[in-house]
Amino acid sequence: MEIIIWLTKKSYWNLREYFFPIAQLPDEIMRAIESEAHDIVWRKDRAGEEQNLADYYEVLACLYKKKYVQHFSEQRRL
């Protein structure tokens, strides 16, 4: 029974992504976000601690969400 439920959910998400793909940010914006996240984490951890990859991913996710909303809200206005 669990396999049927799992297959149903998996099929649903695959079909949803196929017919309604999630919009992606352009590569130049992604590079800028990654660079900014690296700079933020490096400045924060420069005081003697090692850079923490979890901090980098946390900052990256936050910046990504902010830029995603900003980019696609600007496109809706056009």
MOZI-V51117 format. One record per residue. RES is the residue in one small letter. PSI is psi as a letter, one per 30 degrees, with the letter a starting at -180 (999 if undefined). Layout:
BEGIN
res=RES psi=PSI
res=RES psi=PSI
END
This chain:
BEGIN
res=m psi=e
res=e psi=e
res=i psi=e
res=i psi=e
res=i psi=e
res=w psi=e
res=l psi=e
res=t psi=e
res=k psi=e
res=k psi=e
res=s psi=e
res=y psi=e
res=w psi=e
res=n psi=e
res=l psi=e
res=r psi=e
res=e psi=e
res=y psi=e
res=f psi=f
res=f psi=i
res=p psi=k
res=i psi=k
res=a psi=k
res=q psi=k
res=l psi=l
res=p psi=l
res=d psi=e
res=e psi=e
res=i psi=e
res=m psi=e
res=r psi=e
res=a psi=e
res=i psi=e
res=e psi=e
res=s psi=e
res=e psi=e
res=a psi=e
res=h psi=e
res=d psi=e
res=i psi=e
res=v psi=e
res=w psi=e
res=r psi=e
res=k psi=e
res=d psi=g
res=r psi=f
res=a psi=g
res=g psi=f
res=e psi=l
res=e psi=l
res=q psi=k
res=n psi=k
res=l psi=e
res=a psi=e
res=d psi=e
res=y psi=e
res=y psi=e
res=e psi=e
res=v psi=e
res=l psi=e
res=a psi=e
res=c psi=e
res=l psi=e
res=y psi=e
res=k psi=e
res=k psi=e
res=k psi=e
res=y psi=e
res=v psi=e
res=q psi=e
res=h psi=e
res=f psi=f
res=s psi=e
res=e psi=e
res=q psi=e
res=r psi=e
res=r psi=f
res=l psi=999
END
